[in-house]
């Protein structure tokens, strides 16, 4: 595999989950081919990014905050970034940290370059289909934002600047040390800034170095210096074969930094 995190089929699953609705809005009506009987779009697309962005917008709005500088760790193909840009006209810069080249290069094609790119999709257990995806309208709605793309794992001291909005969705149970990652995110959040973290609690020994860090509740990662603003459970769906999807329940928490 030429990407440490996911193969081409995994990339197709992310495209389906995050951008199928926008593919349709761009005028592509051709159905996704399937080795078995055709599958409706409603089974494939996920509302996770929209629901998460609405949750973030509500929490930030309740704090009367207008974020300008944003950090997202593990943005995948950028749908959450896109939704936040639509929610917050105040955003002028976003730093994204994504160690997967396959994800980050396509993030750039969709949100920054605005080019026609391949839209891979799952056709069967071992076969993929492909459509052409015109991303120009998506990039046009993000062109006022200055993006910084970092292809590496996130760690403490990696960034000199701090951010008034920091986000890390469904990454904690896919990394070696979730506590270290949360500590790095805390460090990168400015005083009075807001940090959003989510987890589906699918802890895996393949990733996790210290099993003691596999908490039952990610609220346990926060202590003095932080005040909880809100939390919510949001469904997270991803398709693995043409008629087989996994449905996770993702727990998202929001904390405000009140002291260093």
matplotlib code that plots the C-alpha trace (Angstrom):
import matplotlib.pyplot as plt

x = [0.0, 1.5, -0.3, 0.2, -3.4, -5.8, -5.9, -7.8, -11.0, -10.7, -10.3, -13.5, -15.4, -14.3, -15.3, -18.7, -19.3, -18.1, -18.8, -21.5, -24.2, -21.9, -21.2, -24.9, -25.3, -22.6, -24.9, -23.6, -26.7, -25.1, -25.9, -23.0, -22.6, -22.9, -22.1, -25.4, -28.7, -28.1, -27.9, -29.6, -27.5, -29.3, -27.6, -24.2, -23.9, -23.3, -24.7, -21.9, -20.0, -23.1, -24.3, -21.0, -20.6, -24.0, -23.1, -19.8, -21.7, -24.2, -21.5, -19.4, -22.4, -23.5, -20.0, -20.5, -17.2, -16.1, -13.2, -10.6, -7.8, -8.7, -6.7, -8.1, -6.2, -7.2, -9.5, -9.8, -11.2, -12.1, -15.9, -15.9, -13.6, -15.9, -19.0, -17.2, -16.2, -19.8, -20.9, -18.2, -17.4, -14.9, -12.5, -9.5, -7.0, -7.1, -4.2, -4.8, -2.6, -3.1, -0.5, -2.2, -0.9, -3.8, -6.3, -4.4, -3.6, -7.3, -8.2, -6.1, -7.7, -11.2, -11.0, -8.0, -7.3, -10.9, -10.1, -11.9, -10.8, -11.5, -14.4, -13.8, -16.6, -17.2, -18.6, -18.1, -15.9, -12.8, -13.8, -14.1, -16.0, -15.0, -16.8, -15.5, -16.0, -15.9, -14.9, -14.6, -17.7, -16.5, -13.1, -14.7, -16.6, -13.3, -11.0, -10.9, -9.3, -5.6, -4.8, -1.7, -1.4, 0.9, 1.4, 2.6, 1.3, 0.4, 2.5, 3.3, 5.5, 4.9, 3.2, 4.3, 0.9, -2.2, -5.8, -9.1, -10.9, -9.2, -10.9, -10.0, -12.7, -12.6, -8.8, -8.1, -8.8, -6.7, -3.4, -0.6, -1.2, -4.6, -3.6, -0.5, -2.6, -5.2, -2.4, -1.0, -4.4, -4.7, -1.3, -2.4, -5.6, -5.4, -6.7, -10.5, -10.3, -12.6, -11.4, -13.7, -12.7, -14.7, -14.2, -16.1, -14.2, -13.0, -9.7, -7.4, -4.1, -2.8, -2.5, -2.6, 0.8, -0.6, -4.0, -4.4, -5.0, -8.1, -10.7, -14.4, -15.2, -13.0, -14.1, -11.5, -8.8, -9.8, -9.2, -8.4, -7.9, -10.8, -14.6, -17.0, -19.4, -21.3, -21.3, -23.3, -23.5, -23.6, -23.9, -20.9, -21.5, -19.0, -19.6, -17.2, -18.9, -21.7, -24.4, -22.5, -21.9, -20.6, -22.5, -20.6, -21.7, -19.2, -19.0, -18.1, -17.1, -16.5, -14.2, -13.2, -9.6, -9.9, -6.3, -2.9]
y = [0.0, 3.4, 5.3, 4.4, 5.1, 4.0, 2.3, 3.4, 1.7, 3.6, 6.8, 6.0, 5.5, 9.0, 10.5, 8.9, 9.9, 13.5, 14.7, 12.6, 15.2, 17.9, 15.7, 15.5, 19.3, 19.8, 18.1, 14.6, 12.4, 9.1, 6.4, 4.7, 1.4, -1.7, -5.3, -6.2, -4.3, -0.5, 1.2, 4.5, 7.6, 7.8, 4.6, 5.9, 9.6, 10.6, 13.7, 13.6, 16.7, 18.8, 17.8, 18.4, 21.8, 22.8, 21.7, 23.7, 26.7, 26.6, 26.3, 29.0, 31.2, 30.8, 32.1, 35.1, 34.2, 34.9, 32.6, 33.8, 31.3, 27.6, 24.4, 21.0, 17.8, 14.9, 16.7, 13.8, 15.2, 18.6, 18.5, 19.8, 22.6, 23.5, 23.6, 25.7, 28.2, 28.6, 29.0, 31.5, 34.3, 35.6, 32.7, 33.9, 31.1, 27.4, 25.1, 21.5, 18.6, 15.3, 12.6, 10.7, 11.9, 10.3, 12.3, 15.6, 15.7, 15.3, 17.9, 20.3, 19.4, 19.9, 23.0, 24.9, 24.0, 23.6, 21.3, 18.4, 15.4, 11.7, 10.7, 7.1, 5.0, 1.4, -0.8, -4.2, -6.0, -5.7, -3.2, 0.6, 2.9, 6.4, 9.6, 13.1, 15.7, 19.4, 21.1, 24.6, 25.8, 24.4, 26.0, 29.3, 29.4, 28.9, 31.2, 33.9, 31.5, 31.1, 27.4, 25.9, 22.1, 20.0, 16.4, 14.9, 13.6, 16.4, 16.8, 19.3, 22.2, 21.6, 25.0, 28.3, 30.0, 29.3, 29.1, 30.4, 27.4, 23.9, 20.7, 17.0, 14.6, 10.8, 10.7, 9.8, 6.1, 6.0, 7.3, 6.0, 8.3, 10.0, 11.8, 13.2, 14.4, 16.1, 17.8, 19.1, 20.4, 22.1, 23.7, 25.0, 26.6, 30.2, 31.5, 31.8, 29.7, 26.6, 23.1, 20.4, 16.7, 13.6, 9.9, 6.8, 4.7, 2.1, 1.6, -0.6, -2.2, -1.7, 2.0, 2.4, 2.1, 2.5, 0.8, 3.0, 5.9, 4.3, 6.1, 5.5, 9.2, 11.8, 14.3, 12.6, 14.3, 17.7, 19.1, 22.5, 25.4, 24.2, 24.6, 22.3, 24.1, 21.2, 17.6, 15.5, 12.1, 12.1, 9.2, 8.5, 6.2, 4.8, 2.3, -0.6, -2.7, -1.8, -3.1, -3.0, 0.1, 0.6, 3.0, 4.5, 6.8, 9.6, 11.5, 15.2, 17.5, 21.3, 23.0, 26.6, 27.4, 29.6, 29.5, 28.4]
z = [0.0, -1.0, 1.8, 5.4, 6.3, 3.5, 0.1, -3.0, -1.7, 1.5, -0.5, -2.4, 0.8, 1.9, -1.4, -1.2, 2.4, 2.2, -1.3, -3.1, -2.5, -4.0, -7.0, -7.6, -7.1, -9.8, -12.3, -12.4, -12.4, -13.5, -10.9, -9.1, -10.8, -8.6, -9.2, -7.5, -7.8, -7.8, -4.4, -3.7, -2.8, 0.5, 1.6, 0.6, 1.7, 5.3, 7.0, 9.6, 8.5, 8.2, 11.6, 13.2, 11.6, 12.8, 16.3, 16.2, 14.8, 17.7, 20.4, 18.9, 18.4, 22.0, 23.0, 20.7, 19.1, 15.5, 14.7, 12.3, 12.6, 12.6, 13.1, 12.0, 12.6, 10.5, 8.0, 5.6, 2.3, 3.8, 4.0, 7.6, 6.6, 3.8, 6.0, 8.6, 6.0, 5.0, 8.7, 9.7, 7.2, 9.8, 9.0, 7.0, 7.6, 8.2, 9.0, 8.3, 9.6, 7.7, 7.6, 4.7, 1.4, -0.4, 1.7, 1.7, -2.0, -2.8, -0.1, -2.1, -5.4, -4.0, -1.7, -3.1, -6.8, -7.8, -10.7, -12.3, -10.4, -10.2, -8.0, -7.1, -5.7, -4.5, -7.2, -5.6, -3.0, -5.2, -7.9, -8.0, -10.3, -11.3, -12.2, -13.0, -10.3, -11.1, -7.8, -9.1, -7.3, -4.0, -4.2, -5.2, -1.9, -0.1, -2.1, 0.5, 3.0, 3.3, 3.7, 5.2, 4.5, 6.6, 5.7, 9.0, 12.3, 14.7, 17.8, 20.6, 19.5, 15.9, 15.3, 16.8, 16.4, 18.4, 17.1, 18.3, 16.9, 17.0, 15.7, 15.7, 14.6, 15.0, 15.1, 18.7, 18.3, 15.2, 16.7, 18.9, 21.9, 22.1, 25.3, 23.6, 20.7, 23.0, 24.9, 21.6, 20.6, 24.0, 23.5, 20.0, 21.3, 22.2, 25.6, 25.4, 22.2, 21.7, 21.1, 19.6, 19.8, 18.9, 19.1, 18.2, 20.8, 18.4, 20.2, 18.2, 19.4, 15.9, 16.6, 20.4, 22.2, 25.8, 26.5, 29.6, 27.3, 25.8, 27.9, 28.2, 28.0, 26.2, 28.8, 31.0, 28.9, 30.2, 33.6, 35.2, 32.7, 30.5, 30.9, 29.0, 26.7, 25.2, 24.0, 21.6, 20.0, 16.1, 13.8, 11.5, 8.5, 6.0, 3.2, 2.8, 0.0, -2.3, 0.2, 3.4, 5.6, 9.1, 11.4, 14.3, 17.0, 17.4, 20.7, 20.2, 23.1, 23.1, 25.6, 26.1, 27.3, 30.4, 31.6, 30.3]

ax = plt.figure().add_subplot(projection="3d")
ax.plot(x, y, z, "-o")
ax.set_aspect("equal")
plt.show()
